[in-house]
Amino acid sequence: MTSATGPACKIFKFQDVRSSPDPVFDVKSECLQPSLAPIVVDNGSFQTRAGWACSGDEFACPRLVFKSVAARSRGAARSETQGKVEHPLVLTEAPCNPLHCRQMMSELLFECYGVPQVAYGVDSLFSFYKSNMQCGLKVPHTGLVISSGYHCSHVLPFFNGRLDAFNCKRVNVGGSHTATYMQRLLQLKYPAHQAAITPSRMEELLHHHCYVAVDYQQELEKWRSAEFYEEEVHRMQLPFSGKVAGVFASVEERQEKRVQQLRRLQELNSRHREERFQQDQERLDTLLAVQELLEEGAVEQFHRRLMELNMDSAEELQSYIHKLSISVEQHRLARAEITELEQPMDEGDGLNQMEADLSEESTEPEKADTIQPVFNMAEYHQLFVGTERLRAPEVLFRPSLIGEEQMGLIETLQFVLEQYAPQQQALLAENVFLTGGNLLYPGVKERVERELLAMRPFQSHFKVSHASQPALDAWFGAREWALRNPVGSEGWISRQDYEEKGGEYLSEHCASNIFIPMRISKPTQRSNEVSLATTEHTQDVSTAAGLDSDAAHNPNSGFAGSIE
């Protein structure tokens, strides 16, 4: 296991890399002279890499690297492609690619873009080709290639410079499955942060923080130790809004907030008292006006107003007037007292007095705050990635962890080796090559070596090598192949080959699939048409036989018929 050296508490931040528009490059003169340079495209399931097959440090790396996304807006009309590609093209494809897929790709390249030449090759075999060239191995090469991509993984036996397609095996587990499994583990562990645990962040965790355990069970036992956990756990900091109301408030801030709350309550109470005083004063004025009608002798008008006020007699009116008079007088006295209290005291003195009272009340809570632990908001938004660092990549070796009923990489490797004789197994085991973007984990080479040691016979030799850049070596190998094999040589498909041999045609080379031509038999007559033709023929024969028999019994029948 490889871990970064540093403090015991390892806190990391998600990069959250945002996609940017692809740059536009001008075609260099080296790509046009003395001949048109081939374009190398590694069409991966996770990323697509494109560049020029030209000599020079400027063209040593792919110019474009972007995520592979296929989408078309609904209801959008298909626009005609503008422009023509005049450069030859080297394109990667999957192992044992179906003929129908290659036919559609060739038709698109030759008919739509007008590509003059195209060459197809397997991405993992291009990576294997580049590794063998760097190591200086003799041609033809023999080995066993283990590749793992975003959607699936492959075990490819390679004999005498050609792929043994009949014994290739595929495991339907890849980087997307490990990312989904990591997301599920963390969402179950942190249900409050489900929205922040996104697939892109899980892919970042897999690429930078996960590793493959050499011994899975023994490594899990190590994580039971508290010291080991504190040293190896990775804390992933999620973005958060910072200060939350009431969480990081100091004593002064709490006092200020309470002063504001008290001031607001006083203003509300005074406003309510003023509104009640106004209502009582208006009602008292109305009742006094009705009483004046009785004193003036307007008895009918007085009784009419009593009925409007829902009162029965003058005594009831007098009782209401008395109660309202007492209430209005009390409001006036209370207002006068408040005015007398506010006049000698300035606003600052009042606030100071209130703050003093509040400080006395908050003396004990302040002592309590010094004892109680403060809630750490940053730690609340941290993901503690512990055993998940090794549990997610283990899916490659144990697909049963995600409910897949199929063999893992090591079981598939053993199954492929068992298809050969012992001498051939020894040749394959001497050159086991690991490549693919999903095999970037530290410890994957040691894990395969340990499994091969337990699998191979006693004192047998084997060698496991790892691609220097598993995600980019396929493009580097395709570029190296294009530089060593000029356009028109073995492995290239021309426009004439496409028109004569069909879109599924493949010109084989050291890093390509095996071309198995598809034999299409001529369509035969349908069974119903054959039976119908047979029935008609039988009826014609029987009719002719009946006419001959009639003529034999009546020789004059034909003469009579002719006279008539």
C-alpha positions in Angstrom: 0.0 0.0 0.0 1.3 3.4 -0.9 0.2 6.4 1.2 1.3 10.0 1.1 3.7 11.1 3.8 2.4 13.9 6.0 0.6 14.7 9.2 -1.7 12.1 10.9 -4.8 14.0 9.8 -4.9 14.0 6.0 -7.5 16.4 4.7 -8.0 16.7 0.9 -10.3 18.8 -1.2 -12.2 17.8 -4.3 -10.9 19.4 -7.4 -14.3 19.5 -9.1 -12.6 20.1 -12.5 -15.1 21.9 -14.8 -15.1 21.1 -18.5 -13.8 23.8 -20.8 -14.2 24.2 -24.6 -11.7 22.3 -26.6 -9.0 24.4 -28.1 -8.6 24.9 -31.8 -5.1 24.2 -33.2 -3.7 25.2 -36.6 -2.3 22.4 -38.7 1.5 22.6 -38.7 3.6 22.3 -41.8 5.1 19.1 -40.5 1.7 17.4 -40.8 1.4 18.3 -44.5 4.8 17.7 -45.9 6.3 15.6 -47.3 3.1 13.6 -47.0 -0.2 14.0 -45.1 0.4 12.8 -41.5 -2.1 10.3 -40.1 -4.5 11.3 -37.3 -4.4 8.9 -34.4 -7.7 8.7 -32.4 -8.0 6.5 -29.3 -11.7 6.1 -29.0 -12.1 5.0 -25.4 -15.2 4.4 -23.4 -14.2 7.0 -20.8 -12.0 9.4 -22.6 -11.1 10.1 -26.3 -7.6 11.1 -27.2 -6.6 12.5 -30.6 -3.3 13.7 -32.1 -0.9 13.6 -35.0 1.4 10.7 -35.9 4.4 13.0 -36.6 8.0 12.8 -35.4 9.0 15.5 -32.9 8.5 16.4 -29.3 5.7 18.8 -30.2 3.5 15.9 -31.4 4.6 13.3 -28.8 1.3 13.8 -26.8 -2.3 13.9 -27.9 -3.5 17.4 -28.7 -7.1 16.7 -27.6 -8.2 14.8 -24.5 -11.9 14.9 -23.6 -14.7 12.8 -22.1 -16.5 10.4 -24.4 -20.1 11.6 -24.6 -22.6 10.6 -27.2 -25.8 12.7 -27.3 -28.2 14.3 -29.7 -30.9 16.8 -28.8 -34.5 15.6 -29.2 -36.2 16.7 -32.3 -33.1 18.2 -33.9 -32.7 17.6 -37.6 -29.6 15.8 -38.7 -27.4 18.4 -40.4 -25.1 17.5 -43.3 -21.4 17.1 -42.4 -19.3 20.0 -43.7 -15.7 19.4 -44.6 -13.6 16.5 -45.7 -10.8 14.7 -43.9 -7.9 14.3 -46.2 -5.5 12.7 -43.7 -5.3 9.0 -43.0 -6.8 7.8 -39.8 -5.7 5.3 -37.1 -8.6 4.3 -34.9 -8.9 2.0 -31.9 -11.7 -0.5 -31.4 -12.7 -3.0 -28.8 -11.4 -6.6 -28.8 -13.4 -8.9 -31.0 -15.4 -6.0 -32.3 -18.5 -7.1 -34.1 -18.4 -6.8 -37.9 -21.6 -4.7 -37.9 -19.9 -2.0 -35.7 -16.8 -1.9 -37.9 -19.0 -1.7 -41.0 -20.9 1.3 -39.6 -17.7 3.1 -38.7 -16.1 2.4 -42.1 -19.2 3.7 -43.8 -19.1 6.8 -41.7 -15.5 7.5 -42.4 -15.4 6.8 -46.1 -18.8 8.0 -47.2 -19.3 10.9 -44.9 -15.8 12.3 -44.2 -14.0 11.0 -47.3 -11.1 9.5 -45.4 -8.5 8.1 -47.9 -7.1 5.4 -45.6 -8.0 3.9 -42.2 -6.4 1.4 -39.9 -8.1 -0.3 -37.0 -6.4 -1.7 -33.9 -7.2 -2.8 -30.4 -6.3 -0.2 -27.8 -4.8 -2.6 -25.2 -2.7 -4.3 -28.0 -1.4 -0.9 -29.1 -0.3 -0.4 -25.5 1.3 -3.8 -25.5 3.0 -3.0 -28.8 4.5 0.2 -27.3 5.7 -1.6 -24.2 7.4 -4.3 -26.2 9.1 -1.8 -28.4 10.5 0.1 -25.4 11.8 -3.1 -23.8 13.4 -4.2 -27.1 11.7 -7.6 -27.2 12.1 -9.7 -30.3 9.3 -9.8 -32.9 6.9 -11.6 -33.0 5.7 -10.9 -29.5 3.9 -13.4 -27.2 2.2 -12.5 -23.9 -1.0 -12.1 -21.9 -2.6 -8.7 -21.9 -5.0 -7.8 -19.0 -6.8 -4.5 -19.7 -9.6 -2.8 -17.7 -11.6 0.1 -19.1 -14.6 2.1 -18.0 -17.3 -0.5 -18.9 -15.5 -3.8 -19.0 -12.2 -5.7 -18.6 -10.5 -8.2 -21.0 -7.9 -11.0 -20.8 -6.3 -11.3 -24.2 -3.8 -14.0 -25.1 -1.2 -12.9 -27.7 0.7 -15.6 -29.7 3.4 -14.9 -32.3 2.4 -11.4 -33.0 -1.4 -12.2 -33.4 -4.3 -12.1 -31.1 -5.9 -15.4 -30.2 -9.5 -14.2 -30.5 -11.0 -17.7 -29.8 -9.7 -17.7 -26.2 -10.3 -14.0 -25.3 -12.5 -13.4 -22.3 -14.4 -10.4 -21.2 -15.4 -9.4 -17.6 -18.4 -7.0 -17.5 -16.9 -5.0 -14.6 -15.0 -1.7 -15.1 -14.4 1.7 -13.8 -18.1 2.7 -13.9 -19.0 -0.2 -11.6 -16.3 0.7 -9.1 -17.4 4.4 -9.1 -21.0 3.4 -8.6 -20.0 1.0 -5.7 -18.0 3.8 -4.1 -20.9 6.2 -4.4 -23.2 3.7 -2.8 -20.9 3.0 0.1 -20.4 6.7 0.9 -24.1 7.6 0.5 -25.0 4.8 3.0 -22.4 6.1 5.3 -23.3 9.8 5.0 -27.0 10.0 4.2 -27.0 13.8 4.9 -24.5 14.4 2.1 -26.1 12.4 -0.7 -26.4 15.3 -3.1 -22.7 16.1 -2.6 -21.5 12.6 -3.3 -21.6 12.8 -7.1 -20.2 10.3 -9.7 -17.5 12.7 -10.9 -16.2 13.1 -7.3 -16.2 9.3 -6.9 -14.1 9.0 -10.0 -11.7 11.5 -8.5 -11.5 9.4 -5.4 -10.8 6.3 -7.4 -8.0 7.9 -9.4 -6.2 9.6 -6.5 -7.1 8.0 -3.2 -7.8 4.3 -3.7 -5.4 1.3 -3.9 -5.6 -2.5 -4.4 -4.8 -4.6 -1.4 -2.3 -7.4 -1.9 -4.1 -9.5 0.7 -7.7 -8.2 1.0 -8.6 -9.9 4.3 -5.3 -9.1 5.9 -5.6 -5.4 4.9 -9.1 -5.2 6.4 -7.7 -6.5 9.7 -5.2 -3.7 9.7 -8.0 -1.1 9.4 -9.5 -2.4 12.7 -6.6 -0.7 14.5 -7.4 2.8 15.7 -3.8 4.0 15.1 -3.8 2.6 11.6 -7.2 4.2 10.8 -6.0 7.6 12.0 -2.9 7.4 9.9 -4.4 6.1 6.6 -7.9 7.6 6.6 -8.4 10.3 4.0 -10.7 13.2 4.9 -12.4 14.6 1.9 -13.6 18.2 2.6 -16.9 19.0 1.0 -17.7 22.7 0.2 -20.0 24.4 2.7 -21.4 27.9 3.2 -19.1 28.8 6.1 -20.7 30.4 9.2 -24.1 29.1 10.1 -26.4 31.2 12.3 -25.9 30.4 16.0 -23.1 27.9 15.6 -20.0 30.0 15.9 -21.6 33.0 17.8 -19.4 34.4 20.6 -20.7 35.7 23.9 -20.7 39.3 22.7 -22.6 38.4 19.5 -25.2 36.5 21.6 -25.6 39.5 23.9 -26.0 41.9 21.0 -28.6 39.6 19.5 -30.6 39.4 22.8 -30.5 43.2 23.1 -31.9 43.5 19.6 -34.6 41.0 20.4 -35.6 42.8 23.5 -35.7 46.1 21.7 -37.9 44.6 19.0 -40.2 43.2 21.6 -40.5 46.6 23.3 -41.4 48.2 20.1 -44.0 45.6 19.3 -45.6 46.0 22.8 -45.7 49.8 22.6 -47.2 49.6 19.1 -49.9 47.2 20.4 -50.7 49.3 23.4 -51.0 52.4 21.2 -53.3 50.6 18.8 -55.5 49.4 21.7 -55.6 52.9 23.1 -56.7 54.4 19.8 -59.5 51.8 19.5 -60.7 52.4 23.0 -60.6 56.1 22.5 -62.7 55.9 19.3 -65.3 53.6 20.9 -65.5 55.9 24.0 -66.1 58.9 21.7 -68.9 57.0 19.9 -70.7 56.0 23.1 -70.4 59.6 24.5 -72.0 60.9 21.3 -75.0 58.5 21.8 -75.4 59.6 25.4 -75.5 63.2 24.3 -78.5 62.3 22.2 -80.4 61.2 25.3 -79.5 64.4 27.2 -80.7 66.5 24.2 -84.1 64.7 24.2 -83.7 62.9 20.9 -85.2 59.7 22.3 -86.1 58.0 19.0 -82.7 58.6 17.5 -81.1 57.5 20.8 -83.0 54.1 20.7 -82.1 53.6 17.1 -78.4 54.1 17.9 -78.6 51.6 20.8 -80.0 49.0 18.5 -77.2 49.6 16.1 -74.7 49.2 19.0 -76.6 46.0 20.1 -77.5 47.4 23.5 -80.8 47.1 25.3 -80.9 50.1 27.7 -79.2 53.3 28.8 -77.8 51.6 31.9 -75.9 49.2 29.7 -74.6 52.1 27.7 -73.5 53.9 30.9 -71.7 50.7 32.1 -69.7 50.5 28.8 -68.8 54.2 29.0 -67.5 53.7 32.6 -65.3 50.7 31.6 -63.8 52.4 28.6 -63.1 55.6 30.6 -61.1 53.6 33.1 -59.1 51.8 30.3 -58.3 55.0 28.5 -57.2 56.7 31.7 -54.9 53.7 32.5 -53.3 54.0 29.0 -52.7 57.7 29.5 -51.0 57.1 32.9 -48.8 54.3 31.5 -47.8 56.5 28.5 -46.9 59.4 30.9 -44.8 57.1 33.1 -42.9 55.7 30.1 -42.2 59.3 28.8 -40.9 60.3 32.3 -38.6 57.3 32.4 -37.2 57.9 28.9 -36.5 61.6 29.3 -33.6 61.6 31.8 -31.9 58.5 30.2 -30.2 58.6 26.9 -30.4 55.8 24.4 -26.8 54.8 25.1 -27.3 54.6 28.8 -30.4 52.4 28.3 -28.5 50.0 26.1 -25.6 49.9 28.6 -28.0 49.1 31.4 -29.6 46.3 29.3 -26.2 45.0 28.4 -25.2 45.0 32.0 -28.3 43.0 33.0 -27.7 40.6 30.2 -24.1 40.1 31.0 -25.0 39.2 34.6 -27.5 36.7 33.2 -25.1 35.2 30.8 -22.2 34.7 33.2 -23.0 31.1 33.9 -23.7 30.2 30.2 -20.3 31.7 29.3 -18.7 29.3 31.8 -20.7 26.5 30.3 -19.5 27.3 26.8 -15.9 27.0 27.9 -16.6 23.4 29.0 -18.9 22.2 26.2 -17.2 21.3 22.9 -17.8 23.6 20.0 -19.5 22.2 17.0 -17.0 22.0 14.0 -18.9 22.8 10.9 -15.9 22.0 8.6 -15.6 18.5 10.1 -19.3 17.9 9.7 -18.8 18.4 5.9 -15.9 15.9 5.7 -16.1 12.4 4.2 -13.9 10.0 6.1 -12.8 7.6 3.4 -11.3 4.6 5.2 -11.8 1.0 4.1 -13.7 2.3 1.0 -10.2 3.0 -0.5 -9.7 -0.7 -1.0 -13.2 -2.0 -1.1 -14.2 -0.2 -4.3 -11.2 -1.5 -6.4 -11.8 -5.0 -5.0 -14.8 -5.2 -7.3 -12.4 -6.1 -10.2 -11.3 -9.2 -8.4 -14.7 -10.0 -6.6 -17.6 -8.9 -8.8 -19.9 -10.6 -6.2 -19.5 -7.5 -4.0 -21.9 -5.7 -6.4 -24.1 -8.7 -7.1 -22.5 -9.7 -10.4 -22.4 -13.5 -10.9 -19.3 -13.8 -13.0 -15.6 -14.5 -12.6 -13.1 -11.8 -11.4 -9.9 -10.9 -13.3 -7.8 -13.5 -11.6 -10.2 -16.3 -12.1 -10.6 -15.3 -15.8 -6.8 -15.2 -16.1 -6.6 -18.8 -14.7 -9.4 -20.0 -17.0 -7.6 -18.5 -20.1 -4.3 -20.1 -19.2 -5.9 -23.5 -18.7 -7.0 -23.5 -22.4 -3.4 -24.0 -23.5 -0.7 -26.7 -23.1 1.8 -26.3 -20.3 4.5 -25.0 -22.7 2.2 -22.4 -24.0 1.1 -21.4 -20.5 4.8 -20.8 -19.6 5.3 -18.5 -22.6 2.2 -16.5 -21.8 3.1 -16.2 -18.1 6.5 -14.8 -18.9 5.0 -11.6 -20.3 1.8 -10.6 -18.4 1.0 -7.0 -19.3 -1.4 -4.7 -17.3 -2.9 -1.7 -19.1 -6.1 0.4 -19.1 -7.3 3.4 -17.2 -9.0 1.3 -14.6 -5.6 -0.3 -13.5 -4.0 2.9 -12.3 -4.4 1.8 -8.6 -1.3 1.3 -6.6 -0.7 -2.3 -5.7 -2.5 -3.9 -8.7 0.8 -5.3 -10.0 1.7 -6.8 -6.7 -1.8 -8.3 -6.4 -1.5 -10.0 -9.8 2.0 -11.3 -9.0 0.8 -12.8 -5.7 -2.1 -14.5 -7.4 0.1 -15.8 -10.2 2.5 -17.2 -7.6 -0.3 -19.2 -6.1 -1.6 -20.2 -9.5 1.5 -21.3 -11.3 3.4 -24.6 -10.7 6.3 -24.7 -8.2 9.5 -22.9 -9.4 7.9 -21.7 -12.6 8.9 -18.3 -14.0 6.5 -15.5 -14.7 6.8 -11.7 -15.2 4.2 -9.0 -14.7 4.7 -5.6 -16.2 2.6 -2.5 -15.9 2.0 0.2 -18.5 3.9 3.4 -17.8 0.8 5.4 -18.5 -2.1 3.0 -18.6 -4.6 5.6 -19.8 -2.4 7.1 -22.6 -0.3 4.2 -23.7 -2.9 3.0 -26.2 -2.6 6.4 -28.1 1.2 6.3 -27.8 1.3 2.8 -29.2 -1.0 3.7 -32.1 1.2 6.6 -32.9 4.3 4.5 -32.8 2.6 1.9 -35.1 1.6 4.6 -37.6 5.2 5.9 -37.7 6.7 2.5 -38.3 4.0 1.4 -40.9 3.6 3.9 -43.7 0.2 4.5 -45.3 -0.6 1.8 -47.8 1.4 -1.0 -46.1 -0.1 -3.9 -44.2 -2.9 -2.9 -41.8 -4.3 0.0 -43.9 -7.7 -0.1 -45.6 -8.1 2.1 -48.7 -11.2 3.4 -50.3 -10.9 0.7 -53.0 -10.7 -2.0 -50.4 -13.8 -0.6 -48.7 -15.8 -0.7 -52.0 -14.6 -4.1 -53.1 -14.6 -6.0 -49.8 -17.2 -4.2 -47.8 -17.3 -2.1 -44.7 -16.6 -5.0 -42.3 -13.3 -5.7 -44.0 -10.2 -5.6 -41.7 -6.5 -5.6 -42.8 -4.8 -7.5 -40.0 -1.6 -6.4 -38.3 0.3 -7.0 -35.1 -2.2 -4.9 -32.9 -5.5 -5.6 -34.7 -8.4 -8.0 -34.3 -8.6 -11.2 -36.3 -10.7 -10.8 -39.5 -13.3 -13.5 -39.9 -15.2 -12.8 -43.1 -19.0 -13.1 -42.8 -20.3 -15.6 -45.3 -23.8 -14.7 -46.6 -25.6 -17.4 -48.5 -27.9 -16.5 -51.4 -31.5 -16.3 -50.4 -33.5 -19.4 -51.4 -37.2 -19.8 -52.2 -39.5 -19.7 -49.2 -41.1 -22.9 -48.2 -44.6 -21.7 -49.0 -43.6 -20.6 -52.5 -42.0 -24.0 -53.1 -45.0 -25.9 -51.9 -47.3 -23.6 -54.0 -45.2 -24.3 -57.1 -45.2 -28.0 -56.4 -49.0 -28.0 -56.0 -49.6 -26.1 -59.3 -47.2 -28.5 -61.1 -49.1 -31.5 -59.8 -52.4 -30.1 -60.8 -51.2 -29.4 -64.3 -49.8 -33.0 -64.7 -53.1 -34.5 -63.4 -55.2 -32.4 -65.8 -53.1 -33.4 -68.8 -53.4 -37.0 -67.8 -57.2 -36.8 -67.6 -57.4 -35.2 -71.1 -55.3 -38.0 -72.5 -57.5 -40.7 -71.0 -60.7 -39.0 -72.4 -59.2 -38.9 -75.9 -58.3 -42.6 -75.7 -61.9 -43.7 -74.9 -63.6 -41.4 -77.5 -61.5 -40.9 -80.6 -64.1 -38.7 -82.3 -64.3 -36.3 -79.5 -61.6 -34.1 -80.8 -63.1 -34.0 -84.4 -66.6 -33.2 -83.1 -65.3 -30.4 -80.9 -63.5 -28.9 -83.9 -66.6 -29.0 -86.1 -68.6 -27.3 -83.4 
